[in-house]
Amino acid sequence: METFPVVNMELLNTEQRAATMETIKDACENWGFFEVVKHGICHELLDRVEKLTKGHYNKCMEERFKEMVASKGLEAVQTEIKDLDWESTFFLKHLPLSNISQVPDLEDEYRKIMKEFADKLEKLAEQLLELLCENLGLEQGYLKKAFYGSKGPTFGTKVSNYPPCPKPDLIKGLRAHTDAGGIILLFQDDKVSGLQLLKDDKWIDVPPMRHSIVINLGDQLEVITNGKYKSVEHRVIAQPHGNRMSIASFYNPGSDAVIYPAPQLLEKENKVIYPKFVFEDYMKLYAGLKFQAKEPRFEAMKAVETAVNSAPIATV
């Protein structure tokens, strides 16, 4: 059985750099996911994020979730639920403007910790994009600039809890989908599992590892790489025991960023597979089709492809 790819970021500064870069390359081309350890985000910060996130759920969200379950009669369902996820969530925006100070019910300490955590994740996302550029043979800074638009990238966090589910065979924690955006950084519970990815038509567990960050690639990186890297379908299986914490941060293109395959990669393949579009237009389409196959989304964007300006991306 294949081993889920794990990348020790500290090895990038040693004689094992080439082998580590090869692990990242293989993960991007064949998995769409990998897990990073020794990533520079201190364990104390991660522990505080986990403690405060779980405390916030218990104090502010658990009762609301139970009320939702009761109102929909979910504990007694007898057939599969296909239009609902067994999750309790809230969202934070970081870039281009933060809304952390406006989100209700958050204690000041939690706001401060989540802002610090987001700053660290933003730096890690940009470091990872540079490594992808290196593996792809793109000039330094290409992917960051491709995401930039006129106001910089969009960056936000989905904080989720997956409480114990009485009918995990009938209700998914989160239905299967690919992520619409750029690069996703996930801090997940290391005790309660549930995240799975689809590889070679089989669902594979993404192993919970203490203090690791799970990385996966979104649809935009598939387009920019002209399919060399692919976004991968994934889901969350609800569990009968334990409350699973999931903090997914999405480093995405700016709303007005024009996304299209990198010309340098097309020179090697000589065939354009993916469309050119404005990221915001893709997101509007994705909003209604998230839990459907991605290929029709790409085809739909081809059909409405506009004559957007695709001058070479400046990387200086």
Stockholm file with secondary structure:
# STOCKHOLM 1.0

chainA/1-316         METFPVVNMELLNTEQRAATMETIKDACENWGFFEVVKHGICHELLDRVEKLTKGHYNKCMEERFKEMVASKGLEAVQTEIKDLDWESTFFLKHLPLSNISQVPDLEDEYRKIMKEFADKLEKLAEQLLELLCENLGLEQGYLKKAFYGSKGPTFGTKVSNYPPCPKPDLIKGLRAHTDAGGIILLFQDDKVSGLQLLKDDKWIDVPPMRHSIVINLGDQLEVITNGKYKSVEHRVIAQPHGNRMSIASFYNPGSDAVIYPAPQLLEKENKVIYPKFVFEDYMKLYAGLKFQAKEPRFEAMKAVETAVNSAPIATV
#=GR chainA/1-316 SS CCCCCEEEGGGGGSTTHHHHHHHHHHHHHHTSEEEEESCSCCHHHHHHHHHHHHHHIIIIIHHHHHHHHHHHTGGGCCSCBCSCCCCEEEEEEEESSCCTTTSTTCCHHHHHHHHHHHHHHHHHHHHHHHHHHHHHTCCTTHHHHHTTTTTCCEEEEEEEEECCCSCTTTBCSEEEECCSSSEEEEEECSSSCCEEEEETTEEEECCCCTTCEEEEECHHHHHHTTTSSCCCCEEECCCSSSCEEEEEEEEECCTTCEECCCHHHHHHHCCCCSCCEEHHHHHHHHHHHTTSCSHHHHHHHHHTCCCCCCCCCCCC
#=GC SS_cons         CCCCCEEEGGGGGSTTHHHHHHHHHHHHHHTSEEEEESCSCCHHHHHHHHHHHHHHIIIIIHHHHHHHHHHHTGGGCCSCBCSCCCCEEEEEEEESSCCTTTSTTCCHHHHHHHHHHHHHHHHHHHHHHHHHHHHHTCCTTHHHHHTTTTTCCEEEEEEEEECCCSCTTTBCSEEEECCSSSEEEEEECSSSCCEEEEETTEEEECCCCTTCEEEEECHHHHHHTTTSSCCCCEEECCCSSSCEEEEEEEEECCTTCEECCCHHHHHHHCCCCSCCEEHHHHHHHHHHHTTSCSHHHHHHHHHTCCCCCCCCCCCC
//
